[in-house]
Structure formats: structure tokens, C-alpha cells
Amino acid sequence: MNEKHSDWDQLATTAQSGDKQAYHALLKQLIPYIQKIIAPRLANSDWVDDLLQDILLGIHKSLARYMPGQPFRPWVNAIIRYRRAEFLSRYYTSMGHMKAPLDETIAEVRDPLAQFQSNEDLERMLSHFTEQQRSVFKMVRIEGHSVKAVAEKTGLSISAVKVSAHRTAAKLKEMLRQQN
């Protein structure tokens, strides 16, 4: 066990008995430890201080329930995990007004025709490709057939189907960029 962490056990026990210096020393040692744990796991760096304060408040409120003789670090880690989950839950719940129905979101992401004004636009752009490229692209990306099924139907390898569909999609994207 790390010597610093075993000091935490002693400081926590002493702080429980009312020693203010031990309490302040414990918090002073915990702050960098907590920051090191929470900072990389938050999407927004501005949240670190808010969550740190929330965790320290949780430790303060729960210190009386710490059982001397038990390792302090796992006890602190449990509070950190709980408070982080609670913090993120509160944040994302407050974002409720920004929720979009999942079926609409999936439709937007999966609809390869969404970028085109009409099927004619897509057909016009696909006319620049070979018949095999058009066929593979339509079956995989538009009709939603599995790569394996397309490979069996066309006689191509699974790898060749994946590459063809991907390259055709990439070229279409490039054509759209140039058009706009």
C-alpha cells in the first residue's frame, strides 16, 4: 500500500475524533488525487471544480460513517464514483429539452439519400461509376443488404464488397463537396 494512502487512514480516523488539523491535511491531500481521477473522465473541463466541490462535500458529510481500520482510499473512490455519476445524471437530465427521438436520429444518420435532392441526383452521380460499383453500393448502402449476402450474390469476396462500397461512398462525398 502506498504510504500516502495509509496516512489517509490515520488522518481520517483522527479527523473523525474532531482534529481540525487532521481534517484539513486530509482534504489538502485528497484534492489532487480526486482531480487526477475526475479530470480525464469529464467531457467538459469546466466541470472539474464543480464536481470536486461536490465530492469534497460528500466526503465531509460521510466522514462520520467511515469505519476506522478499513482502507480509506476505496471508501473515497466509492464516493467519487457515486458523486460523478450523480453529477452527470443531473447534467444530462437537465439537457432534456435537447433530446431527439431515437428513431429520428437513426433515420438521419442511416439515410444515405438525405444529402441528395432526389433519386435522380443520386442516379446521376452514380452514373460515373462502373456497373459493379453502382450495384454493390446500392445493395450495401441503400438497400441495406449484408456484406456477406452481397458477396454471395455478386461473386466478390467480402473484403472486395466492403472496399467497393467504402470507396464509392468516399468518391460520392468528394463529388458532393466539389458540387457545393
Secondary structure, DSSP 8 states (H G I E B T S, - for coil): --HHHHHHHHHHHHHHTT-HHHHHHHHHHHHHHHHHHHGGG-S-TTHHHHHHHHHHHHHHHHGGG--TTS-HHHHHHHHHHHHHHHHHHHHHHHTGGG---HHHHHHHHH-GGGGSSSHHHHHHHHTTS-HHHHHHHIIIIIS---HHHHHHHHT--HHHHHHHHHHHHHHHHHHHHHH-
